Amino acid sequence: MHAFLKRVLRNLTIGLTIIAFYLLIGMYGYHYYEGMNWIDAYVNAAMILSGMGPISELHTNAGKLFAGSYALFSGIVFLIVIALIIAPIFHRIFHKFLVKDS
């Protein structure tokens, strides 16, 4: 049980680190391309990363290209992080069904 919890916490930490890293990329992109202040950039990046969609209207073509690309990429990152976090749980379930040949 101790090893299982250690794997869950390790994967959760890695997943949250990945999310934080890509959230910072999104914040920087909205700040740089759209001139948003850091709070508005955070809200937009967080909403895109979570799959909800942008909050603020985009005004520049560069900002629109960034937001579209960030949204496509964020969907993939979100799925990868969810898979990473639940992997130890499925691993444990699969071991419960493993039948050894005697």
Secondary structure as a PSIPRED ss2 file (coil, helix, strand):
# PSIPRED VFORMAT (PSIPRED V4.0)

   1 M C   1.000  0.000  0.000
   2 H H   0.000  1.000  0.000
   3 A H   0.000  1.000  0.000
   4 F H   0.000  1.000  0.000
   5 L H   0.000  1.000  0.000
   6 K H   0.000  1.000  0.000
   7 R H   0.000  1.000  0.000
   8 V H   0.000  1.000  0.000
   9 L H   0.000  1.000  0.000
  10 R H   0.000  1.000  0.000
  11 N H   0.000  1.000  0.000
  12 L H   0.000  1.000  0.000
  13 T H   0.000  1.000  0.000
  14 I H   0.000  1.000  0.000
  15 G H   0.000  1.000  0.000
  16 L H   0.000  1.000  0.000
  17 T H   0.000  1.000  0.000
  18 I H   0.000  1.000  0.000
  19 I H   0.000  1.000  0.000
  20 A H   0.000  1.000  0.000
  21 F H   0.000  1.000  0.000
  22 Y H   0.000  1.000  0.000
  23 L H   0.000  1.000  0.000
  24 L H   0.000  1.000  0.000
  25 I H   0.000  1.000  0.000
  26 G H   0.000  1.000  0.000
  27 M H   0.000  1.000  0.000
  28 Y H   0.000  1.000  0.000
  29 G H   0.000  1.000  0.000
  30 Y H   0.000  1.000  0.000
  31 H H   0.000  1.000  0.000
  32 Y H   0.000  1.000  0.000
  33 Y H   0.000  1.000  0.000
  34 E H   0.000  1.000  0.000
  35 G C   1.000  0.000  0.000
  36 M C   1.000  0.000  0.000
  37 N C   1.000  0.000  0.000
  38 W H   0.000  1.000  0.000
  39 I H   0.000  1.000  0.000
  40 D H   0.000  1.000  0.000
  41 A H   0.000  1.000  0.000
  42 Y H   0.000  1.000  0.000
  43 V H   0.000  1.000  0.000
  44 N H   0.000  1.000  0.000
  45 A H   0.000  1.000  0.000
  46 A H   0.000  1.000  0.000
  47 M H   0.000  1.000  0.000
  48 I H   0.000  1.000  0.000
  49 L H   0.000  1.000  0.000
  50 S C   1.000  0.000  0.000
  51 G C   1.000  0.000  0.000
  52 M C   1.000  0.000  0.000
  53 G C   1.000  0.000  0.000
  54 P C   1.000  0.000  0.000
  55 I C   1.000  0.000  0.000
  56 S C   1.000  0.000  0.000
  57 E C   1.000  0.000  0.000
  58 L C   1.000  0.000  0.000
  59 H C   1.000  0.000  0.000
  60 T C   1.000  0.000  0.000
  61 N H   0.000  1.000  0.000
  62 A H   0.000  1.000  0.000
  63 G H   0.000  1.000  0.000
  64 K H   0.000  1.000  0.000
  65 L H   0.000  1.000  0.000
  66 F H   0.000  1.000  0.000
  67 A H   0.000  1.000  0.000
  68 G H   0.000  1.000  0.000
  69 S H   0.000  1.000  0.000
  70 Y H   0.000  1.000  0.000
  71 A H   0.000  1.000  0.000
  72 L H   0.000  1.000  0.000
  73 F H   0.000  1.000  0.000
  74 S H   0.000  1.000  0.000
  75 G H   0.000  1.000  0.000
  76 I H   0.000  1.000  0.000
  77 V H   0.000  1.000  0.000
  78 F H   0.000  1.000  0.000
  79 L H   0.000  1.000  0.000
  80 I H   0.000  1.000  0.000
  81 V H   0.000  1.000  0.000
  82 I H   0.000  1.000  0.000
  83 A H   0.000  1.000  0.000
  84 L H   0.000  1.000  0.000
  85 I H   0.000  1.000  0.000
  86 I H   0.000  1.000  0.000
  87 A H   0.000  1.000  0.000
  88 P H   0.000  1.000  0.000
  89 I H   0.000  1.000  0.000
  90 F H   0.000  1.000  0.000
  91 H H   0.000  1.000  0.000
  92 R H   0.000  1.000  0.000
  93 I H   0.000  1.000  0.000
  94 F H   0.000  1.000  0.000
  95 H H   0.000  1.000  0.000
  96 K H   0.000  1.000  0.000
  97 F H   0.000  1.000  0.000
  98 L C   1.000  0.000  0.000
  99 V C   1.000  0.000  0.000
 100 K C   1.000  0.000  0.000
 101 D C   1.000  0.000  0.000
 102 S C   1.000  0.000  0.000
